[in-house]
């Protein structure tokens, strides 16, 4: 059975979240309060193009 741990540090001007799977760091997210972006937020959009070789997609999230 795989053991996963989520570690959160939200002190000070930035928040950090790490995922540790079987003792190995697998993912890290950081967000600074001054430079808040759209990372981690949920948006409705339309996929315009997929680049499988780069594991990336272009998504139109529209205008407000």
Jmol script that loads the backbone (N, CA, C; Angstrom):
load data "model"
ATOM      1  N   UNK A   1       0.845  -1.182   0.000  1.00  0.00           N
ATOM      2  CA  UNK A   1       0.000   0.000   0.000  1.00  0.00           C
ATOM      3  C   UNK A   1       0.889   1.243   0.000  1.00  0.00           C
ATOM      4  N   UNK A   2       0.609   2.181  -0.912  1.00  0.00           N
ATOM      5  CA  UNK A   2       1.406   3.394  -1.035  1.00  0.00           C
ATOM      6  C   UNK A   2       1.018   4.389   0.047  1.00  0.00           C
ATOM      7  N   UNK A   3       2.025   5.000   0.664  1.00  0.00           N
ATOM      8  CA  UNK A   3       1.777   6.006   1.690  1.00  0.00           C
ATOM      9  C   UNK A   3       2.022   7.382   1.093  1.00  0.00           C
ATOM     10  N   UNK A   4       1.028   8.277   1.204  1.00  0.00           N
ATOM     11  CA  UNK A   4       1.152   9.644   0.709  1.00  0.00           C
ATOM     12  C   UNK A   4       0.964  10.611   1.862  1.00  0.00           C
ATOM     13  N   UNK A   5       1.745  11.689   1.847  1.00  0.00           N
ATOM     14  CA  UNK A   5       1.662  12.714   2.879  1.00  0.00           C
ATOM     15  C   UNK A   5       1.571  14.065   2.181  1.00  0.00           C
ATOM     16  N   UNK A   6       0.664  14.927   2.657  1.00  0.00           N
ATOM     17  CA  UNK A   6       0.560  16.301   2.159  1.00  0.00           C
ATOM     18  C   UNK A   6       1.051  17.216   3.265  1.00  0.00           C
ATOM     19  N   UNK A   7       2.035  18.061   2.937  1.00  0.00           N
ATOM     20  CA  UNK A   7       2.620  18.991   3.905  1.00  0.00           C
ATOM     21  C   UNK A   7       2.260  20.409   3.461  1.00  0.00           C
ATOM     22  N   UNK A   8       1.707  21.210   4.395  1.00  0.00           N
ATOM     23  CA  UNK A   8       1.288  22.574   4.087  1.00  0.00           C
ATOM     24  C   UNK A   8       1.998  23.541   5.016  1.00  0.00           C
ATOM     25  N   UNK A   9       2.550  24.629   4.449  1.00  0.00           N
ATOM     26  CA  UNK A   9       3.136  25.717   5.226  1.00  0.00           C
ATOM     27  C   UNK A   9       2.518  27.003   4.698  1.00  0.00           C
ATOM     28  N   UNK A  10       1.658  27.640   5.492  1.00  0.00           N
ATOM     29  CA  UNK A  10       0.973  28.852   5.058  1.00  0.00           C
ATOM     30  C   UNK A  10       1.342  30.051   5.922  1.00  0.00           C
ATOM     31  N   UNK A  11       2.516  30.029   6.538  1.00  0.00           N
ATOM     32  CA  UNK A  11       2.985  31.153   7.354  1.00  0.00           C
ATOM     33  C   UNK A  11       3.660  32.189   6.475  1.00  0.00           C
ATOM     34  N   UNK A  12       3.503  33.441   6.826  1.00  0.00           N
ATOM     35  CA  UNK A  12       4.212  34.507   6.137  1.00  0.00           C
ATOM     36  C   UNK A  12       3.594  34.864   4.797  1.00  0.00           C
ATOM     37  N   UNK A  13       4.409  35.444   3.913  1.00  0.00           N
ATOM     38  CA  UNK A  13       3.886  35.984   2.659  1.00  0.00           C
ATOM     39  C   UNK A  13       3.654  34.950   1.559  1.00  0.00           C
ATOM     40  N   UNK A  14       3.944  33.679   1.807  1.00  0.00           N
ATOM     41  CA  UNK A  14       3.688  32.679   0.781  1.00  0.00           C
ATOM     42  C   UNK A  14       3.150  31.391   1.381  1.00  0.00           C
ATOM     43  N   UNK A  15       2.403  30.653   0.564  1.00  0.00           N
ATOM     44  CA  UNK A  15       1.873  29.350   0.963  1.00  0.00           C
ATOM     45  C   UNK A  15       2.592  28.285   0.148  1.00  0.00           C
ATOM     46  N   UNK A  16       2.950  27.181   0.814  1.00  0.00           N
ATOM     47  CA  UNK A  16       3.642  26.092   0.131  1.00  0.00           C
ATOM     48  C   UNK A  16       2.954  24.778   0.467  1.00  0.00           C
ATOM     49  N   UNK A  17       2.767  23.959  -0.541  1.00  0.00           N
ATOM     50  CA  UNK A  17       2.163  22.638  -0.378  1.00  0.00           C
ATOM     51  C   UNK A  17       3.053  21.633  -1.078  1.00  0.00           C
ATOM     52  N   UNK A  18       3.341  20.518  -0.401  1.00  0.00           N
ATOM     53  CA  UNK A  18       4.169  19.461  -0.980  1.00  0.00           C
ATOM     54  C   UNK A  18       3.456  18.129  -0.815  1.00  0.00           C
ATOM     55  N   UNK A  19       3.606  17.271  -1.823  1.00  0.00           N
ATOM     56  CA  UNK A  19       3.074  15.907  -1.763  1.00  0.00           C
ATOM     57  C   UNK A  19       4.256  14.959  -1.741  1.00  0.00           C
ATOM     58  N   UNK A  20       4.286  14.097  -0.728  1.00  0.00           N
ATOM     59  CA  UNK A  20       5.366  13.119  -0.577  1.00  0.00           C
ATOM     60  C   UNK A  20       4.744  11.734  -0.717  1.00  0.00           C
ATOM     61  N   UNK A  21       5.229  10.968  -1.693  1.00  0.00           N
ATOM     62  CA  UNK A  21       4.718   9.620  -1.942  1.00  0.00           C
ATOM     63  C   UNK A  21       5.835   8.617  -1.728  1.00  0.00           C
ATOM     64  N   UNK A  22       5.630   7.678  -0.843  1.00  0.00           N
ATOM     65  CA  UNK A  22       6.603   6.636  -0.507  1.00  0.00           C
ATOM     66  C   UNK A  22       7.965   7.234  -0.145  1.00  0.00           C
ATOM     67  N   UNK A  23       7.935   8.351   0.602  1.00  0.00           N
ATOM     68  CA  UNK A  23       9.155   8.990   1.069  1.00  0.00           C
ATOM     69  C   UNK A  23       9.866   9.851   0.042  1.00  0.00           C
ATOM     70  N   UNK A  24       9.272  10.030  -1.158  1.00  0.00           N
ATOM     71  CA  UNK A  24       9.894  10.820  -2.231  1.00  0.00           C
ATOM     72  C   UNK A  24       8.990  12.010  -2.556  1.00  0.00           C
ATOM     73  N   UNK A  25       9.583  13.205  -2.625  1.00  0.00           N
ATOM     74  CA  UNK A  25       8.833  14.409  -2.987  1.00  0.00           C
ATOM     75  C   UNK A  25       8.351  14.273  -4.427  1.00  0.00           C
ATOM     76  N   UNK A  26       7.029  14.344  -4.631  1.00  0.00           N
ATOM     77  CA  UNK A  26       6.502  14.172  -5.982  1.00  0.00           C
ATOM     78  C   UNK A  26       5.936  15.457  -6.577  1.00  0.00           C
ATOM     79  N   UNK A  27       5.404  16.370  -5.742  1.00  0.00           N
ATOM     80  CA  UNK A  27       4.846  17.622  -6.257  1.00  0.00           C
ATOM     81  C   UNK A  27       5.027  18.737  -5.242  1.00  0.00           C
ATOM     82  N   UNK A  28       5.211  19.965  -5.755  1.00  0.00           N
ATOM     83  CA  UNK A  28       5.334  21.153  -4.900  1.00  0.00           C
ATOM     84  C   UNK A  28       4.565  22.291  -5.556  1.00  0.00           C
ATOM     85  N   UNK A  29       3.770  23.021  -4.749  1.00  0.00           N
ATOM     86  CA  UNK A  29       3.078  24.224  -5.216  1.00  0.00           C
ATOM     87  C   UNK A  29       3.444  25.369  -4.287  1.00  0.00           C
ATOM     88  N   UNK A  30       3.700  26.543  -4.858  1.00  0.00           N
ATOM     89  CA  UNK A  30       3.973  27.740  -4.064  1.00  0.00           C
ATOM     90  C   UNK A  30       3.150  28.893  -4.622  1.00  0.00           C
ATOM     91  N   UNK A  31       2.630  29.721  -3.719  1.00  0.00           N
ATOM     92  CA  UNK A  31       1.886  30.903  -4.131  1.00  0.00           C
ATOM     93  C   UNK A  31       2.250  32.054  -3.212  1.00  0.00           C
ATOM     94  N   UNK A  32       2.658  33.163  -3.793  1.00  0.00           N
ATOM     95  CA  UNK A  32       2.997  34.361  -3.016  1.00  0.00           C
ATOM     96  C   UNK A  32       1.789  35.283  -2.988  1.00  0.00           C
ATOM     97  N   UNK A  33       1.538  35.901  -1.839  1.00  0.00           N
ATOM     98  CA  UNK A  33       0.347  36.746  -1.699  1.00  0.00           C
ATOM     99  C   UNK A  33       0.415  37.974  -2.602  1.00  0.00           C
ATOM    100  N   UNK A  34       1.609  38.469  -2.897  1.00  0.00           N
ATOM    101  CA  UNK A  34       1.751  39.631  -3.782  1.00  0.00           C
ATOM    102  C   UNK A  34       1.513  39.269  -5.239  1.00  0.00           C
ATOM    103  N   UNK A  35       1.836  38.074  -5.635  1.00  0.00           N
ATOM    104  CA  UNK A  35       1.774  37.676  -7.045  1.00  0.00           C
ATOM    105  C   UNK A  35       0.771  36.551  -7.243  1.00  0.00           C
ATOM    106  N   UNK A  36      -0.445  36.760  -6.788  1.00  0.00           N
ATOM    107  CA  UNK A  36      -1.454  35.714  -6.939  1.00  0.00           C
ATOM    108  C   UNK A  36      -1.796  35.544  -8.409  1.00  0.00           C
ATOM    109  N   UNK A  37      -1.782  34.322  -8.859  1.00  0.00           N
ATOM    110  CA  UNK A  37      -2.090  34.020 -10.254  1.00  0.00           C
ATOM    111  C   UNK A  37      -3.330  33.161 -10.351  1.00  0.00           C
ATOM    112  N   UNK A  38      -3.493  32.533 -11.493  1.00  0.00           N
ATOM    113  CA  UNK A  38      -4.658  31.676 -11.671  1.00  0.00           C
ATOM    114  C   UNK A  38      -4.315  30.213 -11.424  1.00  0.00           C
ATOM    115  N   UNK A  39      -3.104  29.912 -10.964  1.00  0.00           N
ATOM    116  CA  UNK A  39      -2.716  28.535 -10.649  1.00  0.00           C
ATOM    117  C   UNK A  39      -3.510  28.059  -9.440  1.00  0.00           C
ATOM    118  N   UNK A  40      -4.102  26.902  -9.543  1.00  0.00           N
ATOM    119  CA  UNK A  40      -4.868  26.345  -8.435  1.00  0.00           C
ATOM    120  C   UNK A  40      -6.331  26.742  -8.437  1.00  0.00           C
ATOM    121  N   UNK A  41      -6.715  27.723  -9.236  1.00  0.00           N
ATOM    122  CA  UNK A  41      -8.117  28.112  -9.345  1.00  0.00           C
ATOM    123  C   UNK A  41      -8.802  27.252 -10.397  1.00  0.00           C
ATOM    124  N   UNK A  42     -10.121  27.222 -10.382  1.00  0.00           N
ATOM    125  CA  UNK A  42     -10.890  26.431 -11.337  1.00  0.00           C
ATOM    126  C   UNK A  42     -11.577  27.375 -12.312  1.00  0.00           C
ATOM    127  N   UNK A  43     -11.381  27.145 -13.611  1.00  0.00           N
ATOM    128  CA  UNK A  43     -11.981  27.962 -14.657  1.00  0.00           C
ATOM    129  C   UNK A  43     -12.660  27.070 -15.681  1.00  0.00           C
ATOM    130  N   UNK A  44     -13.716  27.564 -16.273  1.00  0.00           N
ATOM    131  CA  UNK A  44     -14.366  26.866 -17.375  1.00  0.00           C
ATOM    132  C   UNK A  44     -13.749  27.387 -18.657  1.00  0.00           C
ATOM    133  N   UNK A  45     -13.294  26.487 -19.527  1.00  0.00           N
ATOM    134  CA  UNK A  45     -12.649  26.912 -20.755  1.00  0.00           C
ATOM    135  C   UNK A  45     -12.836  25.906 -21.864  1.00  0.00           C
ATOM    136  N   UNK A  46     -12.276  26.243 -23.026  1.00  0.00           N
ATOM    137  CA  UNK A  46     -12.362  25.392 -24.202  1.00  0.00           C
ATOM    138  C   UNK A  46     -10.949  25.061 -24.666  1.00  0.00           C
ATOM    139  N   UNK A  47     -10.659  23.782 -24.817  1.00  0.00           N
ATOM    140  CA  UNK A  47      -9.343  23.351 -25.283  1.00  0.00           C
ATOM    141  C   UNK A  47      -9.238  23.672 -26.765  1.00  0.00           C
ATOM    142  N   UNK A  48      -8.223  24.482 -27.133  1.00  0.00           N
ATOM    143  CA  UNK A  48      -8.036  24.885 -28.523  1.00  0.00           C
ATOM    144  C   UNK A  48      -7.056  23.976 -29.262  1.00  0.00           C
ATOM    145  N   UNK A  49      -6.019  23.543 -28.563  1.00  0.00           N
ATOM    146  CA  UNK A  49      -4.984  22.734 -29.201  1.00  0.00           C
ATOM    147  C   UNK A  49      -4.255  21.923 -28.144  1.00  0.00           C
ATOM    148  N   UNK A  50      -3.904  20.674 -28.474  1.00  0.00           N
ATOM    149  CA  UNK A  50      -3.186  19.799 -27.559  1.00  0.00           C
ATOM    150  C   UNK A  50      -1.851  19.438 -28.183  1.00  0.00           C
ATOM    151  N   UNK A  51      -0.768  19.541 -27.394  1.00  0.00           N
ATOM    152  CA  UNK A  51       0.574  19.162 -27.834  1.00  0.00           C
ATOM    153  C   UNK A  51       1.015  17.955 -27.007  1.00  0.00           C
ATOM    154  N   UNK A  52       0.722  16.732 -27.468  1.00  0.00           N
ATOM    155  CA  UNK A  52       1.022  15.548 -26.659  1.00  0.00           C
ATOM    156  C   UNK A  52       2.507  15.383 -26.362  1.00  0.00           C
ATOM    157  N   UNK A  53       3.388  15.757 -27.266  1.00  0.00           N
ATOM    158  CA  UNK A  53       4.824  15.610 -27.044  1.00  0.00           C
ATOM    159  C   UNK A  53       5.329  16.461 -25.887  1.00  0.00           C
ATOM    160  N   UNK A  54       4.678  17.592 -25.642  1.00  0.00           N
ATOM    161  CA  UNK A  54       5.068  18.486 -24.544  1.00  0.00           C
ATOM    162  C   UNK A  54       4.161  18.321 -23.335  1.00  0.00           C
ATOM    163  N   UNK A  55       3.159  17.447 -23.431  1.00  0.00           N
ATOM    164  CA  UNK A  55       2.155  17.271 -22.384  1.00  0.00           C
ATOM    165  C   UNK A  55       1.546  18.624 -22.005  1.00  0.00           C
ATOM    166  N   UNK A  56       1.087  19.363 -23.026  1.00  0.00           N
ATOM    167  CA  UNK A  56       0.567  20.704 -22.807  1.00  0.00           C
ATOM    168  C   UNK A  56      -0.688  20.907 -23.657  1.00  0.00           C
ATOM    169  N   UNK A  57      -1.470  21.908 -23.274  1.00  0.00           N
ATOM    170  CA  UNK A  57      -2.671  22.259 -24.031  1.00  0.00           C
ATOM    171  C   UNK A  57      -2.874  23.762 -23.986  1.00  0.00           C
ATOM    172  N   UNK A  58      -3.426  24.314 -25.069  1.00  0.00           N
ATOM    173  CA  UNK A  58      -3.811  25.721 -25.102  1.00  0.00           C
ATOM    174  C   UNK A  58      -5.307  25.764 -24.808  1.00  0.00           C
ATOM    175  N   UNK A  59      -5.676  26.546 -23.772  1.00  0.00           N
ATOM    176  CA  UNK A  59      -7.073  26.601 -23.330  1.00  0.00           C
ATOM    177  C   UNK A  59      -7.539  28.049 -23.348  1.00  0.00           C
ATOM    178  N   UNK A  60      -8.697  28.290 -23.977  1.00  0.00           N
ATOM    179  CA  UNK A  60      -9.313  29.627 -24.003  1.00  0.00           C
ATOM    180  C   UNK A  60     -10.240  29.713 -22.791  1.00  0.00           C
ATOM    181  N   UNK A  61      -9.923  30.608 -21.834  1.00  0.00           N
ATOM    182  CA  UNK A  61     -10.789  30.764 -20.658  1.00  0.00           C
ATOM    183  C   UNK A  61     -11.710  31.955 -20.796  1.00  0.00           C
ATOM    184  N   UNK A  62     -11.673  32.615 -21.954  1.00  0.00           N
ATOM    185  CA  UNK A  62     -12.613  33.699 -22.244  1.00  0.00           C
ATOM    186  C   UNK A  62     -12.303  34.988 -21.531  1.00  0.00           C
ATOM    187  N   UNK A  63     -13.271  35.887 -21.600  1.00  0.00           N
ATOM    188  CA  UNK A  63     -13.159  37.222 -21.003  1.00  0.00           C
ATOM    189  C   UNK A  63     -14.169  37.355 -19.881  1.00  0.00           C
ATOM    190  N   UNK A  64     -13.887  38.249 -18.947  1.00  0.00           N
ATOM    191  CA  UNK A  64     -14.852  38.515 -17.869  1.00  0.00           C
ATOM    192  C   UNK A  64     -15.823  39.559 -18.313  1.00  0.00           C
TER     193      UNK A  64
END
end "model"
wireframe off; spacefill off
backbone 0.3
color backbone group
